[in-house]
């Protein structure tokens, strides 16, 4: 297996990051209780779980709270209700000055681009580490966890969070500090990593479903069709045994190689670029303490299971699963997952039917109230596999309480040309009275409902300037 070796600069950055983590951990040790506030995606849930397990082991009592976004209203409420210690995980870096102005006693563990300064703030960008590709919110929380005690066994949750944040997609494997965390997990025998097919559902789905539901990449004539998926496999001599289709994990190595080779040939003959074809194969992460054939055995499936809880107002269920509940909470999460999958399919169908509106430097769709605001970003990311114009970032709108939720997705070709969605969206949202932030390749905002057109005009111009300058 090809290994990614951290260079001297990265190693030095990690050491500096760890020193800052020790400073933050010392502050936490001074307290007997804490409120953990986290985001509602897979990275946020795993971040919260790592923090909760760490506090539990350190003998510190805790409560939890999950938020779609951190704003002035929620921060004032937290300041009024909880005067002791607040630990923010996977959010907070964009509101440092507000946190400081409210005199909150906080520790902030985040990987999004920081705005302002704060004493107990652990963020990779402060040390020259990319928070979009080299470490996630759960990874930052894991670094803090290690500073509080020997918690290397929590590396598997950090990897689930990183995969949920799609940090493995650029290189086909985790890199940077994520790699260090991955090695911790392997040495602690809590996870395994290897090259394999990247299509979703290898642990749980009959393997023809991997083709039928493939959105990244989109397989022309196969994606969305059960009959075409089965026919493709039959043509290459792969069929079910008896009346039951096997899962990917049930296949022999020769059968797997046969399917992968046929898929690559099919994709190339369908006009897919060689770069997209090679993305069929990449590094996958298996959680060794979990039962084979379950969603929590595979990091990608685990992260999707978590998204199906917190994004539907059931963060408590997702947190319980992360904390080890494989009974009632796990069963409830599985039910929510089925609904989540249905909603994603319906969302993708909507986007295909209504299409994208093209502007000079971006393309967008407005789902109104037809796609839930908490999953419109996922739909935007998945829709990138079938949009005609790959040279424009995708902007998505969904109705939200009191305004409009904006989500955006780019690609690494655009990043190389200078695109930074986090910076562009932050600027455009602020100009229309909203708030925004995120990474260069994915960002989001909340804006007033009547500001949509002005926001689009500003964002289109800002993205054009970014790409033109580079």
LINVENHU-V466555 format. One record per residue. N is the residue number from 1. PSI is psi as a letter, one per 40 degrees, with the letter a starting at -180 (none if undefined). Layout:
n: {N,N}
psi: {PSI,PSI}
This chain:
n: {1,2,3,4,5,6,7,8,9,10,11,12,13,14,15,16,17,18,19,20,21,22,23,24,25,26,27,28,29,30,31,32,33,34,35,36,37,38,39,40,41,42,43,44,45,46,47,48,49,50,51,52,53,54,55,56,57,58,59,60,61,62,63,64,65,66,67,68,69,70,71,72,73,74,75,76,77,78,79,80,81,82,83,84,85,86,87,88,89,90,91,92,93,94,95,96,97,98,99,100,101,102,103,104,105,106,107,108,109,110,111,112,113,114,115,116,117,118,119,120,121,122,123,124,125,126,127,128,129,130,131,132,133,134,135,136,137,138,139,140,141,142,143,144,145,146,147,148,149,150,151,152,153,154,155,156,157,158,159,160,161,162,163,164,165,166,167,168,169,170,171,172,173,174,175,176,177,178,179,180,181,182,183,184,185,186,187,188,189,190,191,192,193,194,195,196,197,198,199,200,201,202,203,204,205,206,207,208,209,210,211,212,213,214,215,216,217,218,219,220,221,222,223,224,225,226,227,228,229,230,231,232,233,234,235,236,237,238,239,240,241,242,243,244,245,246,247,248,249,250,251,252,253,254,255,256,257,258,259,260,261,262,263,264,265,266,267,268,269,270,271,272,273,274,275,276,277,278,279,280,281,282,283,284,285,286,287,288,289,290,291,292,293,294,295,296,297,298,299,300,301,302,303,304,305,306,307,308,309,310,311,312,313,314,315,316,317,318,319,320,321,322,323,324,325,326,327,328,329,330,331,332,333,334,335,336,337,338,339,340,341,342,343,344,345,346,347,348,349,350,351,352,353,354,355,356,357,358,359,360,361,362,363,364,365,366,367,368,369,370,371,372,373,374,375,376,377,378,379,380,381,382,383,384,385,386,387,388,389,390,391,392,393,394,395,396,397,398,399,400,401,402,403,404,405,406,407,408,409,410,411,412,413,414,415,416,417,418,419,420,421,422,423,424,425,426,427,428,429,430,431,432,433,434,435,436,437,438,439,440,441,442,443,444,445,446,447,448,449,450,451,452,453,454,455,456,457,458,459,460,461,462,463,464,465,466,467,468,469,470}
psi: {h,h,i,h,h,h,i,d,d,d,d,d,d,d,d,d,d,d,d,d,d,d,d,d,d,d,d,d,d,e,i,e,i,i,h,h,h,i,i,e,a,d,d,d,d,d,d,d,d,d,d,d,d,d,d,d,d,e,f,h,i,i,i,i,h,h,i,d,i,h,a,d,d,d,d,d,d,d,d,d,d,g,e,b,h,h,h,h,h,e,i,d,d,e,f,d,d,d,d,d,d,e,f,h,g,i,h,h,h,i,e,i,h,i,h,a,i,i,d,g,h,h,h,d,d,e,e,f,h,h,e,d,e,d,i,a,d,d,d,d,d,d,d,d,d,d,d,e,i,g,f,d,e,e,d,d,d,d,d,d,d,d,d,d,e,f,e,e,d,d,e,e,i,i,i,b,d,d,d,d,d,d,d,d,d,d,d,e,f,e,i,i,i,i,h,i,h,e,i,h,f,d,d,d,i,h,d,d,d,d,d,d,e,h,d,g,i,h,h,h,e,d,h,e,h,d,d,d,d,d,d,d,d,d,d,e,e,h,i,i,h,b,e,h,h,i,i,d,e,e,i,i,d,d,d,d,d,d,d,d,d,d,d,d,d,d,d,d,e,e,e,i,i,d,d,d,d,e,e,d,h,a,h,i,h,h,h,e,e,i,h,i,e,i,d,e,d,h,d,d,d,d,d,d,d,d,d,e,c,d,e,f,f,f,d,d,d,d,d,d,d,d,e,e,h,e,b,d,d,d,d,d,d,d,d,d,d,d,d,d,d,d,d,d,d,d,d,d,d,d,d,d,d,e,a,i,h,h,a,d,e,i,i,i,i,h,e,b,e,e,h,h,d,e,e,d,d,d,d,d,d,d,e,e,e,e,i,d,h,e,e,h,i,h,h,i,i,i,h,i,h,e,a,h,h,h,i,i,h,a,i,d,d,d,d,d,e,e,h,g,d,d,d,d,d,d,d,d,d,d,d,e,e,a,i,i,a,a,i,d,e,h,i,i,i,h,i,i,d,e,e,d,d,d,d,d,d,d,d,d,d,d,d,d,d,d,d,d,d,none}
